[in-house]
Amino acid sequence: MFPADFDYERATSVDEAMDLLDDHADAEVEILAGGHSLVPAMKTEGRSPDVVVDLDVPALDAINALDDRTVVGALTTYADIADSRALRANAPLLAETAAEVGDLQIRNRGTIGGNLAEAHPGADPPAAVLASDATILLRHRDGKREVPATEFFRGDGETAVEYGELVTGVRVPHTGDAGVAYAKKTHPATGYAMVGAAAVVEVAEEAVSRARVAATGAVDRAVRLPSVEDALVGERLDSEAIDAAASEAHADIDSERLRSDPYASGEFRGELLETYVARALESAAERVAGNPPTA
């Protein structure tokens, strides 16, 4: 199947992209980053924009490590994120999650900005940016805007991005000695997460001082799991505490919200949710500085 006719524009700078969005304000415009989501949707799902703006902006393909955070440009590929020494040293959850995206071809072409803007309910990076307390960076004609990851994802394909805005990057706080992990049940054909869980766990004096846990694939968007987080704080990070905390995942997600599709029922996803939250926490526990692996 071939896509419907559309006009093609190419932007080589953020300012040029802003100009093109202004020029086509009355048209349906899609932004082309890596293209691994948009192009198939145009070919097989009937997505038919009037204009496609292709981003070819070198400034957005960069990873910049600062004192306490790293900024990842929107056009940075999953492969570059996964291989980044700066991220693996300072914010490893995003790097390790990027390594789990799709297959090699997708990782070499797909971009973090495109993934976040697409907001697929089974995408991997949204869970990582949520658990990392990351901030999504946006640009519009009149300036810049920053949106916490917790406020960015609104639903299946829906985000806080407004018309005329462009995702330019994501700012990820450094996680220090925290234990981090991402675990997922992978759909064998699409590579998306049927259910995935990301965790960042900090321990002080042998007890959890802070925890951030997020899930993807279970409902129509990636979400934080505050009940799981609260259940961990103050507890020793052992198997008993992990199992008890993972069982709280259902307190944050109403069973009626669980996704059902041809690949898995909502009930099955609910069962996977607790399992993969526990797996992420177990892996994070093994990596907490000075904390032995859980039994």
Beta strands, then each sheet from edge to edge (+ up, - down):
strand 1: 7-11
strand 2: 29-32
strand 3: 51-55
strand 4: 63-65
strand 5: 69-73
strand 6: 135-140
strand 7: 143-148
strand 8: 153-155
strand 9: 158-159
strand 10: 166-173
strand 11: 179-186
strand 12: 193-204
strand 13: 207-216
strand 14: 223-224
sheet 1: 1+ 3+ 2+
sheet 2: 4+ 5- 10+ 6- 7+
sheet 3: 8+ 9-
sheet 4: 11+ 12- 13+ 14-
end
